Amino acid sequence: MRFLHTMVRVRNLAESLAFYTTHLGLVELRRIESEKGRFTLVYLVAPDDRAEAEADLAAGRRDAPSLELTWNWDDEELTGARNFGHLAYEVDDIHATCARLMAAGIVIARPPRDGNMAFVRSPDGISIEFLQKGAPLTPAEPWLSMPNTGTW
C-alpha cells in the first residue's frame, strides 16, 4: 500500500489554484476535465515531490503524493471543511513562509509562535498546517505575540 493523494472539493477553481500554486508554491501536475460528469480534477504536487510523481506517471502508475482539487461545474454549497482535518506541508523556513503568506493577505490562523507549526485556511476553508523542516526555529516576533485567528 502507498499514499496516492488527498482530494478536496473547491467552489472556485481559479481562486483555489491561485492559493495552492501562487501562495503555497504547489505545482500543477495534470488536469482531467469531464464534460459528461461536469467536473474538473487538478492534481498538484509539492515541488520536492514533482520528480517522483512524474516518474510514477511515466511508469504507468498513479502519481503520488499529490493533492487533488475537485471542482464540480454546477454550483454547490460546501460544508464541513473542519471535519476533514488538515493538509500538512514541511517548509524550509516557517517564519518566511508565514511572512510571505501574510503579505499576500492570507490570515495566519495559528502563528508559528513556537518556531515549528502554523496553520492557514484555503479559500474553501481547508486547514493547512506548515511544519518547520528539522529543528524548530527560534521563536520571534511578530509571531511570538500574535494570537490565533478563528479556528484552525
C-alpha positions in Angstrom: 0.0 0.0 0.0 1.2 3.6 -0.7 -0.3 7.0 -0.3 -1.7 8.5 -3.6 -3.5 11.7 -3.0 -5.8 13.8 -0.8 -8.9 15.2 -2.5 -10.6 18.4 -1.5 -13.6 20.0 -3.3 -13.3 23.6 -4.3 -16.0 26.2 -5.2 -13.9 28.5 -7.3 -11.1 26.7 -9.3 -9.2 29.8 -10.2 -9.2 31.2 -6.7 -8.2 27.8 -5.2 -5.4 27.3 -7.8 -4.0 30.8 -7.0 -4.0 29.9 -3.3 -2.3 26.5 -3.7 0.1 27.4 -6.5 0.9 31.1 -6.1 0.8 31.3 -2.4 1.7 27.8 -1.2 4.0 27.0 -4.1 2.4 23.7 -5.3 2.8 22.8 -8.9 0.1 21.6 -11.3 1.0 18.1 -12.4 -2.1 17.1 -14.5 -5.7 18.0 -15.2 -8.7 15.9 -16.1 -11.9 17.5 -17.4 -15.1 15.6 -17.7 -17.8 17.2 -19.9 -20.2 14.3 -19.2 -19.6 14.4 -15.4 -19.4 18.2 -15.3 -16.2 18.3 -13.2 -12.5 19.2 -13.4 -9.8 17.4 -11.4 -6.5 19.2 -10.9 -3.6 17.3 -9.4 -1.0 19.4 -7.5 2.3 18.4 -6.0 4.9 20.0 -3.8 8.0 21.0 -5.8 10.1 18.4 -3.9 7.6 15.7 -4.9 7.3 16.6 -8.6 10.0 14.2 -9.9 8.6 11.3 -8.0 5.1 12.0 -9.3 6.3 12.4 -12.9 8.3 9.2 -12.7 5.1 7.4 -11.4 3.1 8.7 -14.4 5.9 7.7 -16.9 6.0 4.2 -15.4 2.2 3.8 -15.9 1.4 4.2 -12.2 -0.8 6.7 -10.5 1.1 9.9 -9.5 1.8 10.2 -5.8 1.9 12.0 -3.5 -0.5 14.7 -4.6 -3.4 16.9 -3.8 -6.5 16.6 -6.0 -8.7 19.6 -6.3 -12.1 18.6 -7.4 -14.3 21.4 -9.0 -17.9 20.5 -9.8 -19.1 22.8 -12.5 -22.5 23.2 -11.1 -22.6 25.5 -8.0 -22.9 23.7 -4.7 -22.7 24.6 -1.0 -19.5 23.1 0.5 -19.8 22.5 4.3 -17.9 20.5 6.9 -14.4 21.5 5.9 -13.4 21.3 9.6 -14.4 17.6 9.6 -11.7 17.0 7.0 -8.9 17.7 9.4 -5.9 19.3 7.6 -3.2 19.1 4.9 0.3 19.3 6.2 3.5 20.5 4.4 7.1 20.7 5.6 8.7 24.1 4.9 12.3 25.2 5.0 11.6 28.4 7.0 8.3 28.7 8.7 8.8 32.3 9.6 9.5 33.3 6.0 6.6 31.2 4.7 4.1 32.8 7.1 5.5 36.3 6.3 5.1 35.7 2.6 1.5 34.5 3.0 0.5 37.3 5.4 2.0 39.8 2.9 -0.3 38.3 0.3 -3.4 38.9 2.5 -3.7 35.3 3.9 -4.7 35.1 7.5 -2.3 33.2 9.7 -4.9 31.3 11.8 -2.3 29.8 14.2 1.0 31.7 14.0 4.3 29.9 14.4 4.9 31.1 18.0 6.9 28.0 18.7 9.0 28.3 15.5 7.7 24.9 14.5 4.0 24.9 13.5 1.5 27.3 11.8 -2.0 27.0 10.2 -3.8 28.9 7.4 -7.1 28.2 5.7 -7.7 27.8 1.9 -10.4 29.8 0.2 -12.7 26.8 0.8 -12.0 26.6 4.5 -9.5 23.7 4.3 -7.0 23.9 7.2 -3.3 23.8 6.0 -0.6 23.0 8.5 3.0 24.1 8.0 5.8 22.3 10.0 9.3 23.6 10.2 11.8 21.3 8.5 14.3 20.0 11.0 14.6 21.7 14.4 12.2 24.5 15.3 13.3 28.0 14.6 14.0 30.3 17.5 10.6 31.9 18.4 10.5 35.5 17.1 8.2 38.5 16.6 5.7 39.2 15.2 4.7 35.6 15.7 5.6 35.3 19.3 2.9 37.7 20.5 0.4 37.1 17.7 -2.9 35.5 18.8 -4.8 32.8 16.9 -7.4 34.0 14.5 -10.5 31.9 14.1 -10.3 28.1 14.0 -7.5 26.1 12.5 
